[in-house]
Amino acid sequence: MANIASARKRIRQTAKRTARNTARKSRMRTFIKKVETAVEAGDHGAAREALRLAQPEIQRAATKGVIHHNTVARKISRLSARVKALAPA
C-alpha cells in the first residue's frame, strides 16, 4: 500500500478513471450489440437506426482515449457494411 500522499491520490485517480473507462467501453459494446442484433434479425430500418445511435457513442470512446481511432473506424465501417447489405433492393 502507498504511504506517500501523492501516491495515495494517484491510486484514487486511477480507480476513478478505470471505472469511467470501463463504463464507456461497456456502453459502446451495448450499442454495437444492438446493431448486430438488428442485423441478425434482418430488420434494415432498426439496424440503420441502431447504427445512427451507435456511431457517436463509438466515436466518443476514441475521443476520450478508451479505444484507438483506427479501431473506431474499423468497427463503424464493418457495422455500416453489414447494415448496407440488408438494404431492400
Biopython code that builds the backbone (N, CA, C, O; Angstrom):
import numpy as np
from Bio.PDB.StructureBuilder import StructureBuilder

atoms = [
    (1, "MET", "N", (0.844, -1.188, 0.000)),
    (1, "MET", "CA", (0.000, 0.000, 0.000)),
    (1, "MET", "C", (0.887, 1.247, 0.000)),
    (1, "MET", "O", (1.970, 1.260, 0.585)),
    (2, "ALA", "N", (0.401, 2.288, -0.668)),
    (2, "ALA", "CA", (1.173, 3.517, -0.787)),
    (2, "ALA", "C", (1.196, 4.282, 0.537)),
    (2, "ALA", "O", (0.181, 4.373, 1.227)),
    (3, "ASN", "N", (2.344, 4.822, 0.878)),
    (3, "ASN", "CA", (2.493, 5.607, 2.105)),
    (3, "ASN", "C", (2.517, 7.106, 1.844)),
    (3, "ASN", "O", (2.184, 7.905, 2.720)),
    (4, "ILE", "N", (2.910, 7.476, 0.643)),
    (4, "ILE", "CA", (3.057, 8.889, 0.312)),
    (4, "ILE", "C", (1.711, 9.426, -0.182)),
    (4, "ILE", "O", (0.976, 8.744, -0.897)),
    (5, "ALA", "N", (1.412, 10.651, 0.214)),
    (5, "ALA", "CA", (0.110, 11.261, -0.098)),
    (5, "ALA", "C", (-0.149, 11.319, -1.601)),
    (5, "ALA", "O", (-1.250, 11.016, -2.060)),
    (6, "SER", "N", (0.862, 11.706, -2.355)),
    (6, "SER", "CA", (0.678, 11.824, -3.805)),
    (6, "SER", "C", (0.414, 10.452, -4.438)),
    (6, "SER", "O", (-0.333, 10.349, -5.410)),
    (7, "ALA", "N", (1.023, 9.411, -3.888)),
    (7, "ALA", "CA", (0.805, 8.057, -4.394)),
    (7, "ALA", "C", (-0.609, 7.592, -4.071)),
    (7, "ALA", "O", (-1.248, 6.920, -4.881)),
    (8, "ARG", "N", (-1.102, 7.957, -2.864)),
    (8, "ARG", "CA", (-2.477, 7.603, -2.491)),
    (8, "ARG", "C", (-3.470, 8.301, -3.408)),
    (8, "ARG", "O", (-4.465, 7.715, -3.835)),
    (9, "LYS", "N", (-3.183, 9.554, -3.700)),
    (9, "LYS", "CA", (-4.045, 10.324, -4.596)),
    (9, "LYS", "C", (-4.045, 9.697, -5.994)),
    (9, "LYS", "O", (-5.086, 9.586, -6.641)),
    (10, "ARG", "N", (-2.869, 9.296, -6.438)),
    (10, "ARG", "CA", (-2.736, 8.683, -7.760)),
    (10, "ARG", "C", (-3.560, 7.392, -7.832)),
    (10, "ARG", "O", (-4.180, 7.112, -8.858)),
    (11, "ILE", "N", (-3.570, 6.617, -6.763)),
    (11, "ILE", "CA", (-4.363, 5.380, -6.704)),
    (11, "ILE", "C", (-5.848, 5.703, -6.824)),
    (11, "ILE", "O", (-6.582, 5.024, -7.542)),
    (12, "ARG", "N", (-6.294, 6.759, -6.105)),
    (12, "ARG", "CA", (-7.706, 7.167, -6.177)),
    (12, "ARG", "C", (-8.066, 7.604, -7.595)),
    (12, "ARG", "O", (-9.117, 7.237, -8.120)),
    (13, "GLN", "N", (-7.182, 8.392, -8.207)),
    (13, "GLN", "CA", (-7.437, 8.880, -9.559)),
    (13, "GLN", "C", (-7.520, 7.722, -10.555)),
    (13, "GLN", "O", (-8.394, 7.699, -11.422)),
    (14, "THR", "N", (-6.610, 6.773, -10.423)),
    (14, "THR", "CA", (-6.580, 5.625, -11.324)),
    (14, "THR", "C", (-7.849, 4.800, -11.193)),
    (14, "THR", "O", (-8.413, 4.355, -12.193)),
    (15, "ALA", "N", (-8.299, 4.595, -9.962)),
    (15, "ALA", "CA", (-9.518, 3.816, -9.731)),
    (15, "ALA", "C", (-10.723, 4.509, -10.360)),
    (15, "ALA", "O", (-11.568, 3.865, -10.981)),
    (16, "LYS", "N", (-10.793, 5.820, -10.194)),
    (16, "LYS", "CA", (-11.907, 6.599, -10.745)),
    (16, "LYS", "C", (-11.896, 6.538, -12.278)),
    (16, "LYS", "O", (-12.927, 6.331, -12.917)),
    (17, "ARG", "N", (-10.700, 6.724, -12.844)),
    (17, "ARG", "CA", (-10.546, 6.718, -14.299)),
    (17, "ARG", "C", (-10.853, 5.340, -14.877)),
    (17, "ARG", "O", (-11.487, 5.233, -15.926)),
    (18, "THR", "N", (-10.405, 4.286, -14.196)),
    (18, "THR", "CA", (-10.657, 2.918, -14.656)),
    (18, "THR", "C", (-12.145, 2.633, -14.687)),
    (18, "THR", "O", (-12.652, 2.045, -15.643)),
    (19, "ALA", "N", (-12.849, 3.049, -13.636)),
    (19, "ALA", "CA", (-14.299, 2.834, -13.581)),
    (19, "ALA", "C", (-15.000, 3.582, -14.711)),
    (19, "ALA", "O", (-15.916, 3.050, -15.339)),
    (20, "ARG", "N", (-14.570, 4.804, -14.966)),
    (20, "ARG", "CA", (-15.178, 5.612, -16.026)),
    (20, "ARG", "C", (-14.938, 4.976, -17.393)),
    (20, "ARG", "O", (-15.855, 4.876, -18.209)),
    (21, "ASN", "N", (-13.702, 4.547, -17.635)),
    (21, "ASN", "CA", (-13.359, 3.935, -18.920)),
    (21, "ASN", "C", (-14.091, 2.619, -19.120)),
    (21, "ASN", "O", (-14.532, 2.318, -20.230)),
    (22, "THR", "N", (-14.226, 1.831, -18.060)),
    (22, "THR", "CA", (-14.953, 0.562, -18.145)),
    (22, "THR", "C", (-16.401, 0.813, -18.519)),
    (22, "THR", "O", (-16.965, 0.103, -19.352)),
    (23, "ALA", "N", (-17.005, 1.825, -17.905)),
    (23, "ALA", "CA", (-18.400, 2.169, -18.200)),
    (23, "ALA", "C", (-18.545, 2.606, -19.648)),
    (23, "ALA", "O", (-19.492, 2.212, -20.329)),
    (24, "ARG", "N", (-17.608, 3.420, -20.120)),
    (24, "ARG", "CA", (-17.668, 3.888, -21.523)),
    (24, "ARG", "C", (-17.556, 2.723, -22.498)),
    (24, "ARG", "O", (-18.308, 2.635, -23.469)),
    (25, "LYS", "N", (-16.614, 1.839, -22.229)),
    (25, "LYS", "CA", (-16.392, 0.692, -23.110)),
    (25, "LYS", "C", (-17.617, -0.221, -23.116)),
    (25, "LYS", "O", (-18.020, -0.726, -24.164)),
    (26, "SER", "N", (-18.201, -0.425, -21.944)),
    (26, "SER", "CA", (-19.387, -1.265, -21.817)),
    (26, "SER", "C", (-20.555, -0.650, -22.588)),
    (26, "SER", "O", (-21.277, -1.350, -23.298)),
    (27, "ARG", "N", (-20.733, 0.652, -22.444)),
    (27, "ARG", "CA", (-21.806, 1.359, -23.149)),
    (27, "ARG", "C", (-21.626, 1.234, -24.658)),
    (27, "ARG", "O", (-22.590, 1.007, -25.389)),
    (28, "MET", "N", (-20.386, 1.383, -25.118)),
    (28, "MET", "CA", (-20.090, 1.253, -26.539)),
    (28, "MET", "C", (-20.442, -0.148, -27.037)),
    (28, "MET", "O", (-21.054, -0.302, -28.094)),
    (29, "ARG", "N", (-20.049, -1.173, -26.262)),
    (29, "ARG", "CA", (-20.329, -2.550, -26.646)),
    (29, "ARG", "C", (-21.830, -2.822, -26.713)),
    (29, "ARG", "O", (-22.292, -3.564, -27.579)),
    (30, "THR", "N", (-22.585, -2.222, -25.799)),
    (30, "THR", "CA", (-24.038, -2.385, -25.786)),
    (30, "THR", "C", (-24.643, -1.830, -27.073)),
    (30, "THR", "O", (-25.499, -2.470, -27.685)),
    (31, "PHE", "N", (-24.205, -0.647, -27.483)),
    (31, "PHE", "CA", (-24.717, -0.041, -28.715)),
    (31, "PHE", "C", (-24.352, -0.884, -29.930)),
    (31, "PHE", "O", (-25.162, -1.040, -30.843)),
    (32, "ILE", "N", (-23.138, -1.429, -29.948)),
    (32, "ILE", "CA", (-22.705, -2.289, -31.056)),
    (32, "ILE", "C", (-23.571, -3.541, -31.106)),
    (32, "ILE", "O", (-23.986, -3.982, -32.178)),
    (33, "LYS", "N", (-23.838, -4.106, -29.938)),
    (33, "LYS", "CA", (-24.644, -5.328, -29.863)),
    (33, "LYS", "C", (-26.062, -5.087, -30.384)),
    (33, "LYS", "O", (-26.649, -5.967, -31.013)),
    (34, "LYS", "N", (-26.617, -3.891, -30.122)),
    (34, "LYS", "CA", (-27.954, -3.553, -30.614)),
    (34, "LYS", "C", (-27.979, -3.557, -32.142)),
    (34, "LYS", "O", (-28.932, -4.036, -32.755)),
    (35, "VAL", "N", (-26.918, -3.016, -32.749)),
    (35, "VAL", "CA", (-26.824, -3.006, -34.213)),
    (35, "VAL", "C", (-26.729, -4.436, -34.729)),
    (35, "VAL", "O", (-27.440, -4.812, -35.661)),
    (36, "GLU", "N", (-25.853, -5.234, -34.122)),
    (36, "GLU", "CA", (-25.658, -6.612, -34.575)),
    (36, "GLU", "C", (-26.922, -7.440, -34.419)),
    (36, "GLU", "O", (-27.217, -8.279, -35.269)),
    (37, "THR", "N", (-27.667, -7.220, -33.352)),
    (37, "THR", "CA", (-28.919, -7.940, -33.134)),
    (37, "THR", "C", (-29.930, -7.596, -34.224)),
    (37, "THR", "O", (-30.604, -8.480, -34.752)),
    (38, "ALA", "N", (-30.033, -6.308, -34.560)),
    (38, "ALA", "CA", (-30.957, -5.874, -35.613)),
    (38, "ALA", "C", (-30.546, -6.442, -36.967)),
    (38, "ALA", "O", (-31.402, -6.813, -37.771)),
    (39, "VAL", "N", (-29.236, -6.513, -37.222)),
    (39, "VAL", "CA", (-28.745, -7.062, -38.496)),
    (39, "VAL", "C", (-29.080, -8.548, -38.579)),
    (39, "VAL", "O", (-29.535, -9.029, -39.616)),
    (40, "GLU", "N", (-28.854, -9.272, -37.485)),
    (40, "GLU", "CA", (-29.149, -10.712, -37.478)),
    (40, "GLU", "C", (-30.634, -10.987, -37.633)),
    (40, "GLU", "O", (-31.030, -12.000, -38.209)),
    (41, "ALA", "N", (-31.462, -10.071, -37.111)),
    (41, "ALA", "CA", (-32.910, -10.220, -37.250)),
    (41, "ALA", "C", (-33.356, -9.889, -38.674)),
    (41, "ALA", "O", (-34.459, -10.250, -39.085)),
    (42, "GLY", "N", (-32.494, -9.202, -39.422)),
    (42, "GLY", "CA", (-32.810, -8.854, -40.810)),
    (42, "GLY", "C", (-33.657, -7.607, -40.929)),
    (42, "GLY", "O", (-34.234, -7.355, -41.987)),
    (43, "ASP", "N", (-33.746, -6.825, -39.876)),
    (43, "ASP", "CA", (-34.562, -5.608, -39.856)),
    (43, "ASP", "C", (-33.707, -4.409, -40.268)),
    (43, "ASP", "O", (-32.952, -3.865, -39.462)),
    (44, "HIS", "N", (-33.835, -4.007, -41.532)),
    (44, "HIS", "CA", (-32.987, -2.944, -42.065)),
    (44, "HIS", "C", (-33.232, -1.609, -41.360)),
    (44, "HIS", "O", (-32.282, -0.907, -41.013)),
    (45, "GLY", "N", (-34.491, -1.259, -41.149)),
    (45, "GLY", "CA", (-34.836, 0.021, -40.511)),
    (45, "GLY", "C", (-34.279, 0.118, -39.100)),
    (45, "GLY", "O", (-33.681, 1.126, -38.724)),
    (46, "ALA", "N", (-34.480, -0.937, -38.328)),
    (46, "ALA", "CA", (-33.991, -0.945, -36.946)),
    (46, "ALA", "C", (-32.466, -0.931, -36.914)),
    (46, "ALA", "O", (-31.867, -0.288, -36.051)),
    (47, "ALA", "N", (-31.839, -1.636, -37.850)),
    (47, "ALA", "CA", (-30.380, -1.687, -37.914)),
    (47, "ALA", "C", (-29.814, -0.304, -38.236)),
    (47, "ALA", "O", (-28.825, 0.125, -37.641)),
    (48, "ARG", "N", (-30.450, 0.389, -39.184)),
    (48, "ARG", "CA", (-29.993, 1.742, -39.539)),
    (48, "ARG", "C", (-30.111, 2.692, -38.363)),
    (48, "ARG", "O", (-29.207, 3.481, -38.088)),
    (49, "GLU", "N", (-31.247, 2.604, -37.668)),
    (49, "GLU", "CA", (-31.471, 3.477, -36.515)),
    (49, "GLU", "C", (-30.466, 3.166, -35.397)),
    (49, "GLU", "O", (-29.920, 4.074, -34.771)),
    (50, "ALA", "N", (-30.237, 1.885, -35.162)),
    (50, "ALA", "CA", (-29.283, 1.475, -34.129)),
    (50, "ALA", "C", (-27.881, 1.953, -34.482)),
    (50, "ALA", "O", (-27.138, 2.393, -33.604)),
    (51, "LEU", "N", (-27.513, 1.873, -35.755)),
    (51, "LEU", "CA", (-26.191, 2.335, -36.198)),
    (51, "LEU", "C", (-26.077, 3.850, -36.041)),
    (51, "LEU", "O", (-25.034, 4.369, -35.642)),
    (52, "ARG", "N", (-27.163, 4.547, -36.361)),
    (52, "ARG", "CA", (-27.174, 6.008, -36.230)),
    (52, "ARG", "C", (-26.933, 6.429, -34.782)),
    (52, "ARG", "O", (-26.269, 7.433, -34.526)),
    (53, "LEU", "N", (-27.472, 5.660, -33.835)),
    (53, "LEU", "CA", (-27.280, 5.954, -32.411)),
    (53, "LEU", "C", (-25.915, 5.469, -31.907)),
    (53, "LEU", "O", (-25.327, 6.074, -31.010)),
    (54, "ALA", "N", (-25.423, 4.380, -32.486)),
    (54, "ALA", "CA", (-24.169, 3.782, -32.021)),
    (54, "ALA", "C", (-22.945, 4.572, -32.473)),
    (54, "ALA", "O", (-21.950, 4.656, -31.753)),
    (55, "GLN", "N", (-23.024, 5.145, -33.659)),
    (55, "GLN", "CA", (-21.859, 5.811, -34.243)),
    (55, "GLN", "C", (-21.251, 6.884, -33.334)),
    (55, "GLN", "O", (-20.050, 6.830, -33.073)),
    (56, "PRO", "N", (-22.024, 7.852, -32.842)),
    (56, "PRO", "CA", (-21.404, 8.863, -31.976)),
    (56, "PRO", "C", (-20.877, 8.275, -30.666)),
    (56, "PRO", "O", (-19.881, 8.751, -30.121)),
    (57, "GLU", "N", (-21.545, 7.247, -30.173)),
    (57, "GLU", "CA", (-21.114, 6.617, -28.923)),
    (57, "GLU", "C", (-19.747, 5.949, -29.103)),
    (57, "GLU", "O", (-18.880, 6.041, -28.235)),
    (58, "ILE", "N", (-19.572, 5.277, -30.245)),
    (58, "ILE", "CA", (-18.298, 4.610, -30.540)),
    (58, "ILE", "C", (-17.200, 5.658, -30.725)),
    (58, "ILE", "O", (-16.088, 5.497, -30.221)),
    (59, "GLN", "N", (-17.520, 6.729, -31.449)),
    (59, "GLN", "CA", (-16.529, 7.778, -31.691)),
    (59, "GLN", "C", (-16.151, 8.506, -30.406)),
    (59, "GLN", "O", (-15.012, 8.945, -30.246)),
    (60, "ARG", "N", (-17.112, 8.631, -29.491)),
    (60, "ARG", "CA", (-16.833, 9.285, -28.213)),
    (60, "ARG", "C", (-15.803, 8.481, -27.413)),
    (60, "ARG", "O", (-14.967, 9.051, -26.713)),
    (61, "ALA", "N", (-15.874, 7.156, -27.527)),
    (61, "ALA", "CA", (-14.913, 6.304, -26.817)),
    (61, "ALA", "C", (-13.488, 6.609, -27.285)),
    (61, "ALA", "O", (-12.552, 6.608, -26.485)),
    (62, "ALA", "N", (-13.332, 6.868, -28.583)),
    (62, "ALA", "CA", (-11.999, 7.191, -29.110)),
    (62, "ALA", "C", (-11.573, 8.579, -28.657)),
    (62, "ALA", "O", (-10.411, 8.791, -28.310)),
    (63, "THR", "N", (-12.506, 9.521, -28.659)),
    (63, "THR", "CA", (-12.198, 10.884, -28.244)),
    (63, "THR", "C", (-11.720, 10.912, -26.799)),
    (63, "THR", "O", (-10.829, 11.685, -26.448)),
    (64, "LYS", "N", (-12.315, 10.065, -25.965)),
    (64, "LYS", "CA", (-11.958, 10.021, -24.551)),
    (64, "LYS", "C", (-10.735, 9.132, -24.291)),
    (64, "LYS", "O", (-10.283, 9.019, -23.152)),
    (65, "GLY", "N", (-10.205, 8.507, -25.336)),
    (65, "GLY", "CA", (-8.982, 7.730, -25.195)),
    (65, "GLY", "C", (-9.196, 6.306, -24.710)),
    (65, "GLY", "O", (-8.248, 5.650, -24.278)),
    (66, "VAL", "N", (-10.429, 5.821, -24.775)),
    (66, "VAL", "CA", (-10.706, 4.462, -24.315)),
    (66, "VAL", "C", (-10.240, 3.444, -25.351)),
    (66, "VAL", "O", (-9.671, 2.409, -25.005)),
    (67, "ILE", "N", (-10.489, 3.750, -26.633)),
    (67, "ILE", "CA", (-10.015, 2.880, -27.719)),
    (67, "ILE", "C", (-9.363, 3.742, -28.796)),
    (67, "ILE", "O", (-9.528, 4.962, -28.814)),
    (68, "HIS", "N", (-8.630, 3.104, -29.681)),
    (68, "HIS", "CA", (-7.877, 3.802, -30.729)),
    (68, "HIS", "C", (-8.806, 4.278, -31.844)),
    (68, "HIS", "O", (-9.839, 3.662, -32.106)),
    (69, "HIS", "N", (-8.431, 5.377, -32.496)),
    (69, "HIS", "CA", (-9.245, 5.944, -33.577)),
    (69, "HIS", "C", (-9.402, 4.969, -34.741)),
    (69, "HIS", "O", (-10.472, 4.899, -35.345)),
    (70, "ASN", "N", (-8.359, 4.224, -35.058)),
    (70, "ASN", "CA", (-8.454, 3.265, -36.162)),
    (70, "ASN", "C", (-9.411, 2.125, -35.822)),
    (70, "ASN", "O", (-10.090, 1.597, -36.703)),
    (71, "THR", "N", (-9.464, 1.752, -34.560)),
    (71, "THR", "CA", (-10.399, 0.713, -34.127)),
    (71, "THR", "C", (-11.827, 1.189, -34.346)),
    (71, "THR", "O", (-12.684, 0.426, -34.791)),
    (72, "VAL", "N", (-12.074, 2.446, -34.033)),
    (72, "VAL", "CA", (-13.395, 3.042, -34.239)),
    (72, "VAL", "C", (-13.752, 3.018, -35.715)),
    (72, "VAL", "O", (-14.855, 2.617, -36.088)),
    (73, "ALA", "N", (-12.821, 3.445, -36.549)),
    (73, "ALA", "CA", (-13.061, 3.481, -37.992)),
    (73, "ALA", "C", (-13.391, 2.085, -38.510)),
    (73, "ALA", "O", (-14.306, 1.914, -39.315)),
    (74, "ARG", "N", (-12.645, 1.097, -38.047)),
    (74, "ARG", "CA", (-12.861, -0.281, -38.491)),
    (74, "ARG", "C", (-14.228, -0.793, -38.046)),
    (74, "ARG", "O", (-14.957, -1.393, -38.836)),
    (75, "LYS", "N", (-14.573, -0.558, -36.785)),
    (75, "LYS", "CA", (-15.846, -1.048, -36.253)),
    (75, "LYS", "C", (-17.029, -0.415, -36.977)),
    (75, "LYS", "O", (-17.965, -1.112, -37.369)),
    (76, "ILE", "N", (-16.987, 0.911, -37.157)),
    (76, "ILE", "CA", (-18.080, 1.609, -37.822)),
    (76, "ILE", "C", (-18.180, 1.171, -39.268)),
    (76, "ILE", "O", (-19.280, 0.982, -39.787)),
    (77, "SER", "N", (-17.044, 1.008, -39.922)),
    (77, "SER", "CA", (-17.029, 0.583, -41.319)),
    (77, "SER", "C", (-17.668, -0.794, -41.480)),
    (77, "SER", "O", (-18.487, -1.003, -42.375)),
    (78, "ARG", "N", (-17.295, -1.726, -40.617)),
    (78, "ARG", "CA", (-17.831, -3.086, -40.715)),
    (78, "ARG", "C", (-19.309, -3.134, -40.375)),
    (78, "ARG", "O", (-20.075, -3.856, -41.013)),
    (79, "LEU", "N", (-19.714, -2.361, -39.367)),
    (79, "LEU", "CA", (-21.129, -2.338, -38.999)),
    (79, "LEU", "C", (-21.966, -1.731, -40.126)),
    (79, "LEU", "O", (-23.020, -2.265, -40.471)),
    (80, "SER", "N", (-21.503, -0.624, -40.699)),
    (80, "SER", "CA", (-22.270, 0.017, -41.761)),
    (80, "SER", "C", (-22.325, -0.842, -43.019)),
    (80, "SER", "O", (-23.313, -0.811, -43.752)),
    (81, "ALA", "N", (-21.273, -1.604, -43.269)),
    (81, "ALA", "CA", (-21.279, -2.521, -44.429)),
    (81, "ALA", "C", (-22.326, -3.610, -44.224)),
    (81, "ALA", "O", (-23.032, -3.987, -45.159)),
    (82, "ARG", "N", (-22.423, -4.115, -42.986)),
    (82, "ARG", "CA", (-23.425, -5.155, -42.690)),
    (82, "ARG", "C", (-24.834, -4.596, -42.784)),
    (82, "ARG", "O", (-25.738, -5.279, -43.265)),
    (83, "VAL", "N", (-25.034, -3.358, -42.330)),
    (83, "VAL", "CA", (-26.356, -2.724, -42.399)),
    (83, "VAL", "C", (-26.714, -2.460, -43.855)),
    (83, "VAL", "O", (-27.853, -2.671, -44.272)),
    (84, "LYS", "N", (-25.733, -1.996, -44.623)),
    (84, "LYS", "CA", (-25.961, -1.681, -46.031)),
    (84, "LYS", "C", (-26.322, -2.923, -46.829)),
    (84, "LYS", "O", (-27.110, -2.850, -47.772)),
    (85, "ALA", "N", (-25.752, -4.065, -46.457)),
    (85, "ALA", "CA", (-26.042, -5.317, -47.142)),
    (85, "ALA", "C", (-27.488, -5.744, -46.945)),
    (85, "ALA", "O", (-28.019, -6.511, -47.748)),
    (86, "LEU", "N", (-28.134, -5.258, -45.884)),
    (86, "LEU", "CA", (-29.542, -5.577, -45.628)),
    (86, "LEU", "C", (-30.497, -4.757, -46.476)),
    (86, "LEU", "O", (-31.680, -5.082, -46.579)),
    (87, "ALA", "N", (-29.982, -3.682, -47.087)),
    (87, "ALA", "CA", (-30.835, -2.719, -47.791)),
    (87, "ALA", "C", (-31.789, -3.405, -48.744)),
    (87, "ALA", "O", (-31.382, -4.270, -49.519)),
    (88, "PRO", "N", (-33.065, -3.023, -48.694)),
    (88, "PRO", "CA", (-34.038, -3.613, -49.622)),
    (88, "PRO", "C", (-33.708, -3.228, -51.058)),
    (88, "PRO", "O", (-33.500, -2.052, -51.357)),
    (89, "ALA", "N", (-33.662, -4.194, -51.928)),
    (89, "ALA", "CA", (-33.261, -3.960, -53.315)),
    (89, "ALA", "C", (-34.348, -3.306, -54.128)),
    (89, "ALA", "O", (-34.158, -3.045, -55.316)),
]
sb = StructureBuilder()
sb.init_structure("model")
sb.init_model(0)
sb.init_chain("A")
sb.init_seg("    ")
for serial, (resi, resn, name, xyz) in enumerate(atoms, 1):
    if name == "N":
        sb.init_residue(resn, " ", resi, " ")
    sb.init_atom(name, np.array(xyz, "f"), 0.0, 1.0, " ", f" {name:<3s}", serial, name[0])
structure = sb.get_structure()
